[in-house]
Amino acid sequence: MIITEIKPFTEILSSLKGYNKIFLIGCGECAAICKTGGEAELNKIKTLLEEQGKIVTGACIPDAPCLAAQIKTGLAKNISGLRQADVILIFACGLGVQSVKANNRLSQAVLPALNTVCGAVMDAGGNFYEKCSLCGECVLAVTGGICPITVCSKGLLNGPCGGVDKGKCEVDKDKDCAWVLIYKELEKEKKLDNFKEIRKPKDFKKTTKPHKLIMVSS
């Protein structure tokens, strides 16, 4: 899931300078789980904006505003409020912001209310952990399911480095060395031969941005 945080209200208010009528869009999936773009957050920002003399013309919370079909449906159902708005304030990740911009036929300005932090997994306690860097060249099959690009502070494909000390990372003494964790996992899986393999440098062409994947129907 995509992890987001709400921008400081002073920053949001500054970005809205010159705009008086605002339509709010949230996200019913990632941002709602992060408590940055659900109903409670939109209600709170509505109150704060109205206290500053702004007019909120409406709001909607599609499950996934990054999906064109969902945001188009959400916008169509709220067309009256949208027509009254000078600007759309979006409580979703950067993907959601750009999806709204691409699919809003009224062409108002779109502004982000959130900072997009990273992709992460969520544990049973509701804590978020970044586990994948979306590098386009996955090595989890040979590293015991632990991503060295993300978990290693240096992003090493071959490790550990010379700075490891008693299983801890030299960059962060409170952090376990990713390659020590990988070694232990491969040992448990009886796949220590994987540890001896020298991995070639990444093919950075695979991380050239922006990515594009064209779906061709058969």
C-alpha positions in Angstrom: 0.0 0.0 0.0 1.0 3.6 -0.5 1.9 5.5 2.7 0.9 9.1 3.0 1.0 11.9 5.6 -1.2 15.0 5.8 0.6 18.2 5.0 0.7 20.9 7.7 -2.5 22.9 7.5 -0.5 26.1 7.0 1.0 24.6 3.9 -2.4 23.5 2.6 -3.8 26.9 3.3 -0.9 28.6 1.5 -1.5 26.4 -1.6 -5.1 27.5 -1.6 -4.3 31.2 -1.8 -6.5 32.8 -4.5 -9.1 30.0 -4.3 -12.3 30.3 -2.3 -14.5 27.4 -3.3 -13.0 24.0 -2.8 -14.1 20.4 -3.6 -12.5 17.7 -1.5 -11.5 14.2 -2.7 -10.4 11.4 -0.4 -9.2 7.8 -0.9 -11.1 4.9 0.6 -8.2 2.5 0.5 -4.5 3.4 1.2 -5.1 6.9 2.6 -8.2 5.9 4.6 -6.1 3.1 6.2 -3.3 5.6 6.9 -5.9 7.9 8.4 -5.0 10.7 6.0 -7.8 10.6 3.5 -10.9 9.0 5.0 -14.2 10.5 6.0 -12.9 11.7 9.4 -10.0 13.6 7.8 -12.2 15.2 5.2 -14.7 16.4 7.8 -11.8 17.8 9.9 -10.3 19.7 7.0 -13.7 21.0 6.0 -14.2 22.5 9.4 -10.7 24.1 9.4 -11.2 25.5 5.9 -14.6 27.0 6.8 -13.1 28.6 9.8 -10.7 30.4 7.4 -13.6 31.7 5.3 -13.4 29.0 2.6 -16.4 27.4 1.1 -16.4 23.6 0.6 -18.7 22.8 -2.2 -18.7 19.0 -1.8 -16.6 15.9 -1.2 -16.3 12.3 -2.4 -14.2 9.4 -1.3 -13.7 6.8 -4.2 -12.2 3.5 -3.0 -9.2 4.0 -5.3 -9.0 7.5 -7.0 -5.9 6.2 -8.8 -8.2 4.1 -11.0 -9.8 6.0 -13.8 -13.1 4.2 -13.7 -13.6 4.9 -10.0 -12.6 8.5 -10.0 -14.8 9.2 -13.1 -17.8 7.7 -11.3 -17.1 9.7 -8.2 -16.8 12.9 -10.1 -19.9 12.2 -12.2 -22.0 11.6 -9.0 -20.8 14.9 -7.6 -20.8 17.1 -10.7 -22.9 19.8 -9.1 -20.4 20.4 -6.3 -17.6 20.2 -8.7 -19.1 22.8 -11.0 -19.2 25.3 -8.1 -15.5 24.7 -7.1 -12.5 26.8 -8.1 -10.1 24.0 -7.1 -10.0 20.4 -6.0 -8.1 19.5 -2.9 -7.0 15.8 -2.9 -6.4 13.6 0.1 -4.7 10.8 -1.8 -1.2 9.8 -2.9 0.5 11.5 -5.8 -1.0 8.9 -8.1 -4.5 9.8 -7.0 -3.8 13.5 -7.5 -2.6 12.9 -11.1 -5.5 10.5 -11.8 -8.0 13.2 -10.8 -6.2 15.8 -13.0 -6.3 13.4 -16.0 -10.0 12.4 -15.5 -11.7 15.7 -14.5 -13.3 17.1 -17.6 -14.0 20.4 -15.8 -10.2 21.1 -15.6 -10.0 22.9 -12.3 -6.6 23.1 -10.6 -5.9 20.1 -8.5 -3.8 20.4 -5.3 -2.4 17.7 -3.0 -3.2 17.7 0.7 -0.9 14.8 1.4 2.8 14.0 1.1 3.4 10.6 -0.5 6.0 8.8 1.7 6.6 5.2 0.4 5.1 1.9 -0.4 4.9 -0.4 2.7 3.2 -3.4 4.4 1.1 -3.1 7.5 1.3 -5.5 10.4 -1.4 -6.8 12.6 -0.8 -3.9 15.0 -1.4 -1.3 12.3 2.2 -0.3 12.0 3.7 0.4 8.5 7.0 -0.9 7.3 8.7 -0.1 3.9 9.7 -3.4 2.4 10.0 -2.8 -1.4 11.6 0.0 -3.5 9.7 -1.0 -6.7 13.1 -1.4 -8.4 11.8 -3.4 -11.3 14.4 -6.2 -10.8 13.2 -8.4 -7.8 15.8 -10.5 -6.0 13.5 -11.8 -3.2 13.7 -15.4 -4.6 17.4 -15.6 -3.8 17.5 -13.4 -0.7 15.1 -15.2 1.5 12.2 -12.8 0.8 14.1 -9.9 2.3 14.8 -6.9 -0.1 18.4 -5.7 0.2 17.7 -2.6 -2.0 15.2 -1.4 0.6 16.2 -3.0 4.0 20.0 -2.4 3.6 20.8 1.2 4.4 23.3 1.2 1.5 21.1 -0.8 -0.9 23.8 -3.4 -1.4 23.2 -6.4 -3.7 26.1 -8.2 -2.2 26.8 -8.0 1.5 27.3 -7.5 4.3 29.6 -4.6 4.1 32.6 -4.1 6.3 30.8 -1.9 8.7 28.5 -4.5 10.2 29.0 -4.8 13.9 27.5 -7.6 16.0 24.7 -7.9 13.4 23.9 -4.2 13.4 24.1 -1.6 10.6 26.9 1.0 10.8 24.5 3.6 9.5 22.0 2.9 12.2 23.3 1.1 15.3 19.7 0.2 16.3 19.0 -1.5 13.0 19.7 -5.1 12.1 22.0 -5.6 9.2 19.9 -6.6 6.2 22.5 -9.1 5.0 22.7 -10.7 8.4 19.0 -11.1 8.3 19.2 -12.6 4.8 21.9 -15.0 5.9 19.8 -16.2 8.8 16.8 -16.7 6.6 18.7 -18.6 3.9 20.3 -20.7 6.6 16.8 -21.6 7.9 15.7 -22.4 4.4 18.9 -24.5 3.8 19.7 -22.2 0.8 23.1 -20.8 1.9 24.5 -21.4 -1.5 22.4 -18.4 -2.6 24.5 -16.3 -0.2 27.7 -17.2 -2.1 26.4 -16.0 -5.4 27.7 -12.7 -6.6 24.9 -10.6 -8.0 25.6 -8.3 -10.9 24.9 -4.5 -10.6 21.3 -3.6 -11.2 20.1 -2.9 -14.7 19.1 0.8 -14.1 17.3 0.9 -17.4 14.5 -0.9 -15.6 14.1 2.0 -13.2 14.1 4.7 -15.9 11.0 6.8 -15.2 8.2 7.2 -16.0 7.2 3.6 -16.5 4.5 2.7 -19.0 2.7 -0.6 -19.3 0.3 -0.9 -22.3 -2.4 -3.6 -21.8 -3.0 -5.3 -25.2 -6.3 -7.3 -25.4 -6.0 -10.7 -27.1 
